Each structure stands twice: as structure tokens, then as C-alpha cells.
């Protein structure tokens, strides 16, 4: 038993702790409430028998140049009476050389059971400490406990489903269809497959959803990833099996904190009795959850299995190249048109000009003395006149923000005089994404438009 115990301790990475018989080098701040270790229950909690409003627990000094994931299993328990000064658990990052702690995560929702939080820790060359702060406030009956801290290499949305916490992935409960853990070679296992993808045997685990209990048309099961806590972009990959006897729709969405869904991938109808690799370009500049959703239309629909979700900071479609540099699609027109151009089929409509500013006319926006583009001058204007300026090709599946400054002179009617379209690569118009409605005359006005297209396009 002692040998097994030592082996288990050796497997824990630096900064990780199961609080079985020690605090693994975590130390509390004596200026505040102490933490007490409960060896039999394997957890550490804030000791509220002393005077004070908060307790601070800091990790030993850590170092990792790789992106890592902190998983925290915790519980906040409070009295039924709501308190304005409710208990809260905060996690901070204390980096070497910084004069402040950066808040990574905070929670105050009370719970009757242990909860799991997943926090992305971006790669850095600095040494750091993880600092846990339990705020009790005036509510001495509240309790804050931490069952486990685990720091692992990789991103929090990655999972092979071999650990019992499922990397913080959760099933959105539905009375009829749900995601279950399959495999593990246990007697009562609901295994629908002979082997998983990770271990490639009947001992490995995977997630699956089956149509056996479908009652209604278009029953939906959702498996939801932990929320991203740091900006990420790259390639999200996973393995799946899909067996269908009637229609199954297997879709992957991103859901932001306002509840808006964005579809990023959908399975085609091809069947496979073996694991299939799916890859999708993934961009999360703000917190999102990844949702694996399966919709069934009948109880004899079939099943979907999922395993080995992995993330790479290199885009799938460009494994050897460098990520797209948005500076290549920007221009201030001081030197030339950069990567913008005009189509020879449209008569040249835009001219690069330099105008001395005076009381009647402002100069360019960049410096006041530089160049800008001018369209619809007295030399080019005529009925039905159109001047088109094309931008460079932008890759698909990326969120872009287009920002530009414009000024209008002399128009009796403003609306539609200036518009922005998305064109496909071969100059087929796809969508109008902006047009001027009303604007003060003769002053530079900023426009800002966000857009994302699945295929390469140009503005």
C-alpha cells in the first residue's frame, strides 16, 4: 500500500495536490484565516473558528513554458438565508516580477456537491505561483473547501475521457437522450463499441449518445466543454463514429457567454464503423464553450461516439504555414494602395490624392498631411457611376474586424453612397455587410464591422 501511495504521489505534476495527507507545498498566509487539512476526507478548507474575513493559500513556485490547464475541484456551502456578503473563491496568477496578482477565475455559487473549474494558463517564460483566496466575509457559517488541484500540460478543452472528472465536460441533461461514458470493460458498462480510440482496447473510455430512448421528433443531446478562459485560435480535432439507421445530425457549435451559437462543423452522412478524424479551424478571442450536439429523429436512429478531443495552435488548413497576419489586409495609403486594387472592368473610380487642409477641407486622417483615396470626383461622376476598391483575399473561418474612416461631401442624399460588400475569391458578390445611412458632412467618421465567412473572401 505504501508503494502504491508513493507511486500515486509521484504522478502528480508540480502544483497539483489531492490533499490526502499534506498540502503539497501549498502555504497559507498567516495574516489571514488559516486553512485546515482534512486528511480523511482528502480536502482542505477555510478554518472559520478564527477572526478574519478571508483565507489565502499559495502554491510553491512553478515553471512551465508550455500552455497548461488548472483543474480545481471545490465546494462553496452557505446557509439558506441569502447574504449580500456571500462567500467567494478566487484564483489568482502571481508571476515573477509583477507587482500585482492577476485574477484568473472567481465563483460564488453555493453547491451541495463538488464542482469542477477549468482554467487555461497561457505559456510563459516567467516563474509563477497559483494563489487561492477564500472570502468568507461576515458569514461564519459559510464554508469553502478545495478537494483537488491538478495542473496538466495542454488546453482545458482537450480530453481523452480516461479520467473520472471527464476534463470538466458536462452532459446537458435531457429526459430521453444523453451523453454517457462508454467502455472501461466493467460488467455493467453500456459499451456500444469494442474499443475506444485512445487506448484502442476495451479498457479505454469514450463518450457516446444512443437513440434507444428517443421519444420525440428532433431529440437533442449536448456535451458541453469547459469555458475557455484565455484567447485561443488554431485547430480543434476529435475522433468520432457515427452509425445511423435514420437521420442523425451531429454538429459542433461555439456558444459565447450571451448564449449565441455559432456552427463550426457538421458531420456528413457517410457512415463508418471505425473512428474518423474531424478537424475544424477554431477561433475564440473571448470566452466560449464548445458544444457537441446530436439530434435524432427516431428511436432507431443509431449512435454517435466521441473520443480524443485535441487542440493545436496551428490552423488545420495551414499546418506548415504561419497564421494569417491581418496587417497584410490593412492600409493607410501613404505609400501606395498596399494589397488593395481596382478591377480593370470597373473604370478606375478611386484616386490616391493629397490635399492641403484648409478651412473648407480636412486633410487625410492619418497625419493630416498625407494621402487618402477619393471617389466620385467631377472627373469621374456620371449617372450609374460605381467605383469599387477590392481588398486582398482573407482566409475563411476567421473572425475579422474591419475598421475604416470615411468622409462624405456634397451628397444631397447620403444613404447607400458608400457600401461594403463581401465578395468570393472569384469576384462573385456574396453579401452587403454595411452601408452609410447618415453621417456628418466633411468630417472623418469611423466605421467598424465584424464578420466571419466559412470560405476565403475579400472586402
Secondary structure, DSSP 8 states (H G I E B T S, - for coil): -HHHHHHHHHHS-TT-B--SSS-TT-EE-TTSB-EEEETTTTEEEE-TTSS-SEEEEE---B--SS-EEEEEEEEEE--SS--TT--EEEEEEEETT-SS-EEEEEE----SS-EEEEEEE---SS-EEEEEEEE-TT-TT-EEEEEEEEEEES-TT-B-S-STTGGG-EEE--SS--EEEEES--TT----SS--SSSSSTTSEEEEEESTT--STTEEEEEE-----S-EEEEEEEEEEEEESS-EEEEEEEEETT--EEEEEE--S--EEEEEEEEEEEEESS-EEEEEEEEESSTT-EEEEEEEEEEESS-GGGSSS----GGGG----SSS-TT-B--TTS---EEEEE----SS----SSSSSSEEEEES-TTT--TT-----B---B-SS--EEEEEEE---S-S--TTSSEEEEEETTS-EEEEEEE-----TTS-EEEEEEE--SS-EE-
